[in-house]
Each structure stands twice: as C-alpha cells, then as structure tokens.
Amino acid sequence: MPTLLITGANRGIGFGVVRLLAAKGWRIHATCRQPAQAEELQALARNSAGQITLHRLELLDFPAIESLGVTLRDEAIDVLFNNAGVMNMAQRRYDPALTTQDFGHTDVEEWTKVFQVNVVAPMKMAEAVVESIARSERKTIITATSVMGSIRLNTTGRWHHYRTTKAAVNQMMRGMAAELRPRGIICFPLHPGSVRTEMNFAAAPLSIEESAAGIVKVIENASLKNSGRYMTWNGEEMVW
Ligand SMILES: NC(=O)c1ccc[n+]([C@@H]2O[C@H](COP(=O)([O-])OP(=O)(O)OC[C@H]3O[C@@H](n4cnc5c(N)ncnc54)[C@H](OP(=O)(O)O)[C@@H]3O)[C@@H](O)[C@H]2O)c1
C-alpha cells in the first residue's frame, strides 16, 4: 500500500484526506502541532492497527522539519501533501468583515509568519523527504494553494498577506516541478475548493468530505502530466 505524509492532519481538509486514505488502506504519517489534543485523529490512529503514525510538528520550527526527514529517511513516501496553512495568525479564519490584511493595514510580523507557514515550510518539507519520495512508486509532492493565489482572478484586492503567500507557493511548486521532473517526481499546487472548515466561513459551497474525496482522486490519478500545473480539487486546472 502507498504511504502518505501530510501536515495539518488534525482537522479540516487534512483530517478529511487522512480519513479517506486510511479507509483505502494507505499507510499515513500524520503531522500536527498538538497530537495529544487531536482527539479525532488519535481515535482514527487507535483503530487503524498501526497504519497511521502521528508526529508532532510545528511548521515554524524548521529544524524540527529536518529532524522529521531524518526520522523517515529509510522509508519510501509516495505522496507528501503539504496541507497545513494559515489565513492569518490571530483569527486564523476568513471573515469578509475583517480589514486586517487590506491596503493600509500591513502587519510585517504577521505577513512574515504566514509566509513561513504557507511557503517556506512546504519547501523545507519537500527538501527534508525528497529522497524518501524519490524511492517510492508514486513520487508525488502536492502543496495546498488557493484560488486566492490566482493573479488573473484577483479583481477585488484585500487579503494581501494570504493571497501573496498562495501566489508564491504556486510559483514555488512550478519551479520545483521543473527541477524534480528529471527524477520523475510529480509536483503541483492544489486548490482544495472553497470548503466549510474553521478557516473558511459557513456559507462555503463544499463540505470537507466533498473536497477530500476530490483531492483523493487527484492524488490517486497524479502523473507527470499534472506536474507544474495549478490543479483544483476536482481535477481541473486554474488560471495562474
Ligand atoms: N477551507 C478553504 O476554503 C480553503 C480554500 C483554499 C485553500 N485552503 C487551504 O487548504 C489548506 C487546509 O485548509 P483548512 O480549511 O483545512 O484549514 P483549517 O481547518 O484552518 O486547518 C489548518 C491546519 O493547518 C495547521 N496549521 C496551521 N498553522 C500551522 C503551523 N504553524 N504548524 C503546523 N500546522 C499548522 C492547523 O493546525 P492547528 O489545529 O494546530 O492550528 C490545521 O491542522 C490550507 O493550506 C488552506 O490555506 C483552504
């Protein structure tokens, strides 16, 4: 069975993907910041007969990412899914009424941290486990992006901190795809849809289950044809 390494596995879209791939028999290295408090994930791991391994990982702690790579260095990892991400450091959620990331509200410390979690950490994760990916069958690295990272579709502005990190991660994954293609490694950014999680608002069109089911299909069907493309949860391509 294939092996998944995923960040932000304790809730939201990450937990949805873990639940579905665990049911399909995948072996899963599930990372989150506070495993002791990840009750649903703990329960799933307990019932999985050793199929799910939990790892504590704060993505702002880059040495910890490198240590995880060392821990996993003898494994073959088929898919790395850099799922974890933040909208902002304080409220952590999208609220159309908030103006905190609008023009005139630049918060340097927050912007830097959002960038570190959404862009730098996925690169560090990929670097930490690339040899484990290279020796697997599926050889796939996926990073969560957003429609808010599309430059073409940005006609309203606002949310500069978050938008720029997702545009940056698109650029990063496209470059990573070009660099790793000679080794047969598939890399792409993936927009999970607009999903009702803690990050997003209650009126978002997709449930976690719908988004996760689409993402799992994209994971299962990933090939070098997808590499370097701006993919969506339902297997379509976004405009950059
Ligand atoms: N929901 C949407 O509509 C939507 C749309 C477009 C893109 N996305 C993207 O999809 C991904 C998942 O989003 P979601 O809606 O599932 O969000 P969510 O419910 O807010 O979950 C975010 C996950 O990221 C983890 N995380 C945040 N900061 C972290 C850090 N410093 N270190 C380690 N883990 C950290 C959280 O852990 P804690 O529980 O410890 O905070 C949590 O597991 C994100 O990258 C997001 O940008 C979501």
The ligand as a Tripos MOL2 file, in Angstrom:
@<TRIPOS>MOLECULE
LIG
   48    52     1     0     0
SMALL
NO_CHARGES

@<TRIPOS>ATOM
      1 N1        -11.0750   25.9600    3.5440 N.am      1 LIG1
      2 C1        -10.9830   26.5460    2.3630 C.2       1 LIG1
      3 O1        -11.9870   27.0030    1.7860 O.2       1 LIG1
      4 C2         -9.6530   26.6700    1.6690 C.ar      1 LIG1
      5 C3         -9.6480   27.2890    0.4090 C.ar      1 LIG1
      6 C4         -8.4480   27.4090   -0.2770 C.ar      1 LIG1
      7 C5         -7.2880   26.8920    0.2880 C.ar      1 LIG1
      8 N2         -7.3090   26.3110    1.5070 N.ar      1 LIG1
      9 C6         -6.0460   25.7740    2.0260 C.3       1 LIG1
     10 O2         -6.2090   24.4190    2.3800 O.3       1 LIG1
     11 C7         -5.3590   24.0900    3.4800 C.3       1 LIG1
     12 C8         -6.1840   23.4800    4.6120 C.3       1 LIG1
     13 O3         -7.1520   24.4520    4.9970 O.3       1 LIG1
     14 P1         -8.3490   24.1600    6.0290 P.3       1 LIG1
     15 O4         -9.5020   24.9230    5.5190 O.co2     1 LIG1
     16 O5         -8.4500   22.7050    6.3200 O.co2     1 LIG1
     17 O6         -7.8070   24.9480    7.2880 O.3       1 LIG1
     18 P2         -8.0200   24.7260    8.8630 P.3       1 LIG1
     19 O7         -9.2500   23.9540    9.1350 O.co2     1 LIG1
     20 O8         -7.8390   26.0740    9.4590 O.co2     1 LIG1
     21 O9         -6.7760   23.7750    9.2430 O.3       1 LIG1
     22 C9         -5.4750   24.2910    9.1170 C.3       1 LIG1
     23 C10        -4.4900   23.2170    9.5190 C.3       1 LIG1
     24 O10        -3.1570   23.7730    9.3910 O.3       1 LIG1
     25 C11        -2.4940   23.5880   10.6380 C.3       1 LIG1
     26 N3         -1.5020   24.6360   10.8950 N.ar      1 LIG1
     27 C12        -1.6600   25.9680   10.8810 C.ar      1 LIG1
     28 N4         -0.5240   26.5840   11.2320 N.ar      1 LIG1
     29 C13         0.3860   25.6110   11.4760 C.ar      1 LIG1
     30 C14         1.7380   25.6120   11.8970 C.ar      1 LIG1
     31 N5          2.4030   26.7480   12.1600 N.pl3     1 LIG1
     32 N6          2.3620   24.4140   12.0520 N.ar      1 LIG1
     33 C15         1.7050   23.2530   11.8200 C.ar      1 LIG1
     34 N7          0.4160   23.1940   11.4280 N.ar      1 LIG1
     35 C16        -0.2310   24.3720   11.2660 C.ar      1 LIG1
     36 C17        -3.6070   23.6600   11.6790 C.3       1 LIG1
     37 O11        -3.1270   23.1370   12.9060 O.3       1 LIG1
     38 P3         -3.7220   23.6370   14.3460 P.3       1 LIG1
     39 O12        -5.0020   22.8780   14.5680 O.co2     1 LIG1
     40 O13        -2.6460   23.3040   15.3080 O.co2     1 LIG1
     41 O14        -3.9700   25.1200   14.2410 O.co2     1 LIG1
     42 C18        -4.6560   22.8040   10.9870 C.3       1 LIG1
     43 O15        -4.3490   21.4380   11.1140 O.3       1 LIG1
     44 C19        -4.6520   25.3850    3.8690 C.3       1 LIG1
     45 O16        -3.3730   25.4280    3.2750 O.3       1 LIG1
     46 C20        -5.5410   26.4710    3.2850 C.3       1 LIG1
     47 O17        -4.8320   27.6540    3.0000 O.3       1 LIG1
     48 C21        -8.4670   26.1830    2.2120 C.ar      1 LIG1
@<TRIPOS>BOND
     1     1     2 1
     2     2     3 2
     3     2     4 1
     4     4     5 ar
     5     4    48 ar
     6     5     6 ar
     7     6     7 ar
     8     7     8 ar
     9     8     9 1
    10     8    48 ar
    11     9    10 1
    12     9    46 1
    13    10    11 1
    14    11    12 1
    15    11    44 1
    16    12    13 1
    17    13    14 1
    18    14    15 2
    19    14    16 1
    20    14    17 1
    21    17    18 1
    22    18    19 2
    23    18    20 1
    24    18    21 1
    25    21    22 1
    26    22    23 1
    27    23    24 1
    28    23    42 1
    29    24    25 1
    30    25    26 1
    31    25    36 1
    32    26    27 ar
    33    26    35 ar
    34    27    28 ar
    35    28    29 ar
    36    29    30 ar
    37    29    35 ar
    38    30    31 1
    39    30    32 ar
    40    32    33 ar
    41    33    34 ar
    42    34    35 ar
    43    36    37 1
    44    36    42 1
    45    37    38 1
    46    38    39 2
    47    38    40 1
    48    38    41 1
    49    42    43 1
    50    44    45 1
    51    44    46 1
    52    46    47 1
@<TRIPOS>SUBSTRUCTURE
     1 LIG1         1 GROUP 0 **** ****
